[in-house]
């Protein structure tokens, strides 16, 4: 089952947010989507494969 988490960040913090997601989820990471809002803040959507299998 895929899960998605949301993180907020400013431009200067984006590399750290992405690096943490890659190290935390490893090969379970499916995609990262970064969206900018009108105030210059970024929303990072991190989608990964859950370790638990749904029955």
Secondary structure, DSSP 8 states (H G I E B T S, - for coil): -EEEEEEEEEGGGHHHHHHHHHHHHGGGEEEEEEEE-TTSEEEEEEEEE-SS---
